[in-house]
């Protein structure tokens, strides 16, 4: 029975890991698609069937040609070989047996330079078709030209004298795994994402620092200082969390107009350095901190500020990390307020979210550029959250809802 229980427990554990792994991969897949597409060339993003990893057509540099030439699979002697396309749109014709016409998909396509006109013609399907002679499979035969087309001239990269002709449109390119950083360079420099990235980093850092400072001071005041109406003021302040942001947009915008902060970065920083949630979080943490330690510090002559800076702050790392994470994510991903207060034509004061919105319109036909910009915007907060996750969990387990 004990062995059976172990097998059942092992099966349950394995099933849980399998379900969690599949769920994790399902959630990670869109992120992987975004990341790998940001390294693709534009042609690779529209290929069918699509591939996850980025591919690029193999190029070869040949003597006598100024630019690298693409390599395609060309059937030579029954085998597919990698040949370079050295000339496109070579004049060619569609030919049939003048005495036994075949269907269109069975016609013989030859470059005109390999056929010799005879000066005579035959009537096929009610139309005159000139007769030519050409060498096919080592034999000289007479053919009737029923149409015109073009072919590509392909050559063996190791021996340019070995030439073959083939339809370029239906030729299969020779591809290899290729990761290009050009998308990131174009997004950062050509579309001025570097300026938006700098503005976003500046706004985020100042908002995070401001919220940490006001939340620590406010939380300590509500947790330890005694003054008339403290609890009532705290309840009113905490109640502001329930006010929808859309209700505040118009009066806040009017206030920015009066101050003269419209279209300026100050409007993205100053109004958001105060947070009721952060004050509540720090107050809850400070309340559960032992008062005996503070009393001992007071006996030793420490001031309120010294107790806060030297005793409470070093012990409140989990709560500070949690607040930092939330503040960073909010400030970094903020879109609606910057859209309202910053003119889209003011590229000097744009943040990443606005720049991405504009990039999505300008580069709608180049998803690799759009996803490169999205990767630039997503990776920093993702790394911040991963590194701060341990402190976030500690805060939730130690001081989340104690009062």
Buried (B, 14 or more C-beta within 10 A) or exposed (E): EEEEEEEEEEEEEEEEEEEEEEEEEEEEEEBEEBBBBBBBBEEBBEEEEEEEEBBBBBBBEBEEEEEEBBBBBBEBEEEEBBBBBBBEEBEBBBBBBBEEBEEEEEBBBBBBEEBEEEEEBBEBEEEEBBBBEBEEEEEEBBBBBBEEBBBBBBBBBEEBEBBBBBEBEEBEBBBEEBEBEEBBEBBBEEBBBEBBBEBBBBBBEBBBBBBBEBBBBBBBBBBBEEEEEEEEEBEEBBEEEEEEEEEBBEEBBEEBEEEEBBBBBBBBBBBBBBBBBBBBBBBBBBBEBEEEEBEEBEEEEBEBEEBBEEBBBEEBEBBBBBBBBBBBBBBBBBEEBBBBBBEEEEBEBBBBBBBBBBBBEEBEEBBBBBBBBBBBBBEBBEEBBEEBEEBBEBBEEEBBEEE
